[in-house]
Amino acid sequence: MQSNPSFSHSSDQSSSQWQRLLKNVGIWQGSFTQLVPQGQNLQILKDVPTEVALIPQDNGSAMRQEIRRFPPRESAQTQVLEYRALSRSTLFFENGAFSQGSTQWGPFSEFGAELGLIDGDRRLRLVQLYKASEFKQFTLIREQLKGSSAPERPPLAVEDLIGTWQGIATTQYADLQPEQSQATQLKVEKISDLSIRQTLTIPGIPAITSVGDIKGQTIFFKEGAQPVQVTLLPDGASATLPQRIASRQPFFLESGWLLNTHTRQRLIRRYDATGAWVSLTLVIEQKQ
C-alpha cells in the first residue's frame, strides 16, 4: 500500500478508495506464516508474530503504516511507510477488503499478489508468490485488532464447502471503469471421498461445471486451458491458483475465507491472456 505519484485518476475515485483504506485503520496483531507445497500438503517454513499499525495522519489525508516483526530468538524488526496516495496496483472495496500486487505477469520474473479480507475486528491476508511461472509459496497473515478476543476459525475442510452458495460479486477494474455487481451461485457437490463437482452460475452466462480431485489439503481441477488447484488453509482460508502460469492464457488468483458455517468471502484478482491485470472481484456468499 505504498504511494505511486505517477498514478492519476479522478478525484472522486481517489477519495473513495482512500475512504475504503480507512476501514483498515488500527493496530492489527497476528503472524506471517510462510507455507510451501510438500507433496499433497503444506510445510510451514516460518511463522513470525507481527503487529501492523495503520495510523491516519494530517486529518486523515495521509497514512503512516508501521510493520513490526518479532522473529523467534531475534531482535524485533520495524518498517515504516508513509503515503498520501495508493499505488495503481491496489484496489479497495467498501468493506475494506483489498488487493495489491503485480500488474503484469512475465514468464521469467517474480510475480505475485496480496489478497486481503476483513470481517469486523479480524483480517485475513494471503500472499501468493510465483517465480519463473511456477508457484513458489504462500504467506498467510492472520490478524485481529489489538485488544480483541475474536477466535481464529478452524482449518478449512472439504465438507465446509459442500452446498449451494448464493452471492453477490462486485467487480472493480484496473482501468477504473465503473464498478459492477451481479448475482452468483456456486454449487459444490461431493461425488466421492476423492472428488467434488462445482457448478458456477451467473445470470446471462452458461453454467460452468468442473470436477476436482481431492488429494490431502489440495483439490485439483485439471479441466480447461489453465488447470487450477484449491488449497485448504488454517483459519477457514483457501487459496485458488494455477500451479504453473501458462503463456497466452487468462488466469486468476483467489483467496477465500469461511467466516462461519454459512458465510464466505472470496477475493479474485484476474489477468488476461497477455498477463495484464484487468480486475478485482469480491464475492460475499451465503450457503442456502
C-alpha positions as CSV (number, residue, x, y, z in Angstrom):
1,M,0.0,0.0,0.0
2,Q,2.8,2.4,-0.9
3,S,2.2,5.6,-2.9
4,N,2.8,5.9,-6.6
5,P,2.9,9.6,-7.5
6,S,2.7,8.8,-11.3
7,F,-0.7,7.3,-10.9
8,S,-3.6,9.7,-11.5
9,H,-7.4,9.2,-11.7
10,S,-10.5,11.2,-10.9
11,S,-10.6,12.9,-7.5
12,D,-13.9,11.1,-6.7
13,Q,-12.4,7.7,-7.3
14,S,-9.2,8.6,-5.4
15,S,-11.3,9.8,-2.4
16,S,-13.5,6.7,-2.5
17,Q,-10.5,4.4,-2.4
18,W,-8.9,6.3,0.4
19,Q,-12.0,6.1,2.5
20,R,-12.1,2.4,1.9
21,L,-8.4,2.1,3.1
22,L,-9.5,3.8,6.3
23,K,-11.7,0.8,7.1
24,N,-8.4,-0.9,7.9
25,V,-7.2,1.7,10.5
26,G,-6.0,0.2,13.8
27,I,-3.3,-2.0,15.3
28,W,-3.5,-5.5,13.9
29,Q,-1.7,-8.3,15.8
30,G,-1.1,-11.7,14.3
31,S,1.5,-13.6,12.4
32,F,3.1,-14.0,9.0
33,T,3.2,-17.8,8.1
34,Q,5.2,-18.9,5.1
35,L,3.9,-22.1,3.6
36,V,5.4,-24.2,0.7
37,P,3.9,-27.2,-1.1
38,Q,5.2,-30.5,0.3
39,G,3.7,-33.3,-1.8
40,Q,-0.1,-33.1,-1.3
41,N,0.2,-31.0,1.8
42,L,1.9,-27.9,3.1
43,Q,5.1,-27.3,5.1
44,I,5.5,-24.3,7.4
45,L,8.8,-22.6,6.6
46,K,8.5,-19.8,9.1
47,D,5.9,-18.4,11.5
48,V,6.7,-14.9,12.7
49,P,4.5,-12.9,15.2
50,T,3.7,-9.4,13.8
51,E,2.0,-6.2,14.6
52,V,0.8,-3.8,11.8
53,A,-0.4,-0.3,12.7
54,L,-2.3,1.8,10.3
55,I,-2.4,5.3,11.7
56,P,-4.1,8.3,9.8
57,Q,-2.1,11.5,9.7
58,D,-2.9,15.1,8.7
59,N,-6.6,14.8,9.4
60,G,-6.9,11.5,7.5
61,S,-5.2,12.7,4.3
62,A,-2.1,10.7,4.9
63,M,-1.3,7.3,6.3
64,R,1.5,6.0,8.5
65,Q,2.0,2.2,8.3
66,E,4.2,0.6,10.9
67,I,5.1,-3.1,10.4
68,R,6.8,-4.8,13.3
69,R,8.0,-8.4,13.1
70,F,9.1,-10.4,16.2
71,P,11.2,-13.4,14.9
72,P,11.9,-16.0,17.5
73,R,15.3,-15.6,19.1
74,E,16.0,-12.4,17.1
75,S,15.6,-8.7,17.6
76,A,12.3,-7.1,16.6
77,Q,12.3,-5.6,13.1
78,T,10.3,-2.4,12.2
79,Q,9.4,-1.0,8.8
80,V,7.7,2.4,8.4
81,L,5.8,3.5,5.3
82,E,4.1,6.9,4.8
83,Y,1.9,7.8,1.9
84,R,-0.9,10.1,0.7
85,A,-1.9,8.1,-2.4
86,L,-2.4,4.5,-3.4
87,S,-0.5,2.6,-6.0
88,R,-2.2,1.8,-9.3
89,S,-1.7,-1.9,-8.4
90,T,-4.1,-1.6,-5.4
91,L,-7.9,-1.5,-5.1
92,F,-10.2,-1.5,-2.0
93,F,-13.8,-2.5,-1.6
94,E,-16.5,-0.8,0.5
95,N,-16.0,-3.2,3.4
96,G,-12.2,-2.6,3.5
97,A,-11.2,-5.8,1.6
98,F,-8.3,-5.1,-0.8
99,S,-5.7,-6.5,-3.1
100,Q,-2.3,-5.2,-4.2
101,G,0.3,-6.9,-6.4
102,S,1.9,-7.3,-9.8
103,T,0.1,-5.6,-12.7
104,Q,1.9,-7.7,-15.3
105,W,2.9,-11.3,-15.4
106,G,6.1,-12.3,-17.3
107,P,7.4,-15.9,-17.8
108,F,10.8,-15.2,-16.2
109,S,10.1,-12.7,-13.5
110,E,9.0,-12.9,-9.9
111,F,5.2,-12.4,-9.7
112,G,2.6,-12.3,-7.0
113,A,-0.3,-10.6,-5.2
114,E,-1.7,-10.0,-1.8
115,L,-5.4,-10.6,-1.2
116,G,-6.8,-9.1,2.0
117,L,-10.2,-9.8,3.5
118,I,-11.7,-8.2,6.6
119,D,-14.5,-9.0,9.0
120,G,-15.1,-6.9,12.0
121,D,-12.0,-6.9,14.1
122,R,-10.3,-9.7,12.2
123,R,-8.4,-9.7,8.9
124,L,-7.0,-12.4,6.8
125,R,-4.4,-11.7,4.1
126,L,-2.8,-14.1,1.7
127,V,0.2,-13.5,-0.5
128,Q,0.7,-15.9,-3.5
129,L,4.2,-15.8,-5.0
130,Y,5.5,-17.2,-8.3
131,K,9.0,-17.5,-9.7
132,A,9.6,-18.2,-13.4
133,S,5.9,-19.1,-13.9
134,E,5.9,-21.8,-11.1
135,F,4.1,-21.3,-7.9
136,K,6.6,-20.9,-5.1
137,Q,4.9,-20.2,-1.7
138,F,2.1,-18.7,0.3
139,T,2.3,-16.2,3.1
140,L,-0.8,-16.5,5.3
141,I,-1.3,-13.5,7.5
142,R,-3.9,-13.9,10.3
143,E,-4.7,-10.8,12.3
144,Q,-7.0,-9.3,14.9
145,L,-7.3,-5.8,16.2
146,K,-5.3,-5.2,19.4
147,G,-7.5,-5.9,22.4
148,S,-9.9,-8.2,20.5
149,S,-10.6,-11.7,21.7
150,A,-12.2,-12.9,18.4
151,P,-11.2,-16.6,17.9
152,E,-9.5,-18.0,14.9
153,R,-11.6,-20.2,12.7
154,P,-10.8,-23.9,12.4
155,P,-8.7,-25.1,9.3
156,L,-10.9,-25.3,6.2
157,A,-12.2,-28.8,5.3
158,V,-13.7,-30.1,2.1
159,E,-17.0,-30.7,4.0
160,D,-17.2,-26.9,4.7
161,L,-17.5,-26.2,1.0
162,I,-20.3,-28.6,0.2
163,G,-23.6,-26.9,-0.6
164,T,-25.2,-24.2,-2.7
165,W,-23.8,-20.7,-2.2
166,Q,-25.8,-17.7,-3.3
167,G,-23.8,-14.5,-3.5
168,I,-23.2,-11.0,-4.9
169,A,-20.0,-10.4,-6.9
170,T,-18.7,-6.8,-7.0
171,T,-16.0,-6.2,-9.6
172,Q,-13.6,-3.2,-9.9
173,Y,-11.4,-2.8,-12.9
174,A,-7.7,-1.9,-13.3
175,D,-8.6,0.8,-15.8
176,L,-11.0,2.3,-13.3
177,Q,-14.2,1.8,-15.4
178,P,-17.3,1.8,-13.2
179,E,-17.7,-0.9,-10.6
180,Q,-20.3,-3.6,-11.4
181,S,-22.2,-6.1,-9.3
182,Q,-24.0,-9.3,-10.2
183,A,-25.7,-12.3,-8.6
184,T,-23.8,-15.6,-8.4
185,Q,-24.5,-19.2,-7.5
186,L,-21.8,-21.8,-6.7
187,K,-23.0,-25.3,-6.1
188,V,-20.4,-27.7,-4.7
189,E,-21.2,-31.4,-4.5
190,K,-19.2,-34.3,-3.2
191,I,-19.0,-37.1,-5.8
192,S,-16.9,-39.4,-3.7
193,D,-14.3,-39.3,-0.9
194,L,-11.8,-38.4,-3.6
195,S,-13.6,-35.9,-5.8
196,I,-16.1,-33.0,-5.9
197,R,-18.0,-31.2,-8.6
198,Q,-18.7,-27.5,-8.7
199,T,-21.1,-25.6,-10.9
200,L,-20.9,-21.8,-11.2
201,T,-24.0,-20.0,-12.4
202,I,-24.1,-16.3,-13.4
203,P,-27.2,-14.8,-15.0
204,G,-26.8,-14.5,-18.8
205,I,-23.8,-16.8,-18.9
206,P,-23.8,-20.6,-19.5
207,A,-23.1,-22.5,-16.3
208,I,-19.5,-23.7,-15.8
209,T,-19.0,-27.1,-14.3
210,S,-15.7,-28.7,-13.3
211,V,-14.6,-31.7,-11.3
212,G,-11.8,-31.7,-8.8
213,D,-9.7,-34.5,-7.3
214,I,-9.1,-34.3,-3.6
215,K,-5.5,-35.0,-2.5
216,G,-4.6,-34.1,1.0
217,Q,-5.1,-30.4,1.6
218,T,-5.5,-29.6,-2.1
219,I,-8.2,-30.1,-4.7
220,F,-7.0,-30.2,-8.3
221,F,-9.2,-29.1,-11.1
222,K,-7.5,-30.3,-14.3
223,E,-10.0,-29.2,-16.9
224,G,-9.6,-26.2,-19.1
225,A,-6.6,-24.5,-20.7
226,Q,-5.3,-23.3,-17.3
227,P,-5.8,-26.0,-14.6
228,V,-6.1,-24.7,-11.0
229,Q,-5.8,-26.0,-7.5
230,V,-7.6,-25.1,-4.3
231,T,-5.5,-25.4,-1.2
232,L,-7.3,-25.6,2.2
233,L,-5.6,-23.5,4.8
234,P,-5.8,-22.6,8.6
235,D,-8.4,-20.1,9.9
236,G,-11.0,-21.2,7.4
237,A,-9.0,-19.9,4.5
238,S,-8.5,-21.2,1.0
239,A,-6.2,-20.3,-2.0
240,T,-7.1,-20.9,-5.6
241,L,-4.5,-20.5,-8.3
242,P,-2.7,-22.2,-11.2
243,Q,0.3,-24.3,-10.2
244,R,2.0,-23.1,-13.3
245,I,1.0,-20.0,-15.3
246,A,0.8,-20.8,-19.0
247,S,1.6,-18.2,-21.6
248,R,-1.2,-16.6,-23.6
249,Q,-3.9,-17.9,-21.2
250,P,-6.0,-15.8,-18.9
251,F,-5.8,-16.8,-15.2
252,F,-6.8,-15.7,-11.7
253,L,-5.6,-15.7,-8.1
254,E,-8.2,-16.2,-5.4
255,S,-8.4,-16.2,-1.6
256,G,-11.4,-17.5,0.3
257,W,-12.4,-17.1,3.9
258,L,-15.1,-19.1,5.7
259,L,-16.5,-16.6,8.3
260,N,-19.0,-19.1,9.8
261,T,-20.7,-22.3,8.6
262,H,-23.0,-20.3,6.2
263,T,-21.0,-17.2,5.2
264,R,-18.0,-16.9,3.0
265,Q,-16.0,-14.2,1.3
266,R,-13.8,-14.7,-1.8
267,L,-11.5,-12.2,-3.5
268,I,-10.4,-12.8,-7.1
269,R,-7.6,-11.0,-9.0
270,R,-7.9,-11.6,-12.7
271,Y,-5.3,-11.4,-15.5
272,D,-5.9,-11.5,-19.3
273,A,-4.1,-13.6,-21.9
274,T,-1.3,-11.0,-22.2
275,G,-0.6,-11.4,-18.5
276,A,-2.0,-7.9,-17.7
277,W,-4.1,-7.4,-14.5
278,V,-7.6,-6.5,-15.5
279,S,-10.0,-6.7,-12.5
280,L,-10.6,-7.5,-8.8
281,T,-13.8,-9.1,-7.6
282,L,-15.2,-9.5,-4.1
283,V,-17.8,-12.2,-3.7
284,I,-19.9,-12.3,-0.5
285,E,-22.0,-15.5,-0.4
286,Q,-24.3,-17.4,1.9
287,K,-24.9,-21.2,2.0
288,Q,-28.6,-22.0,1.3
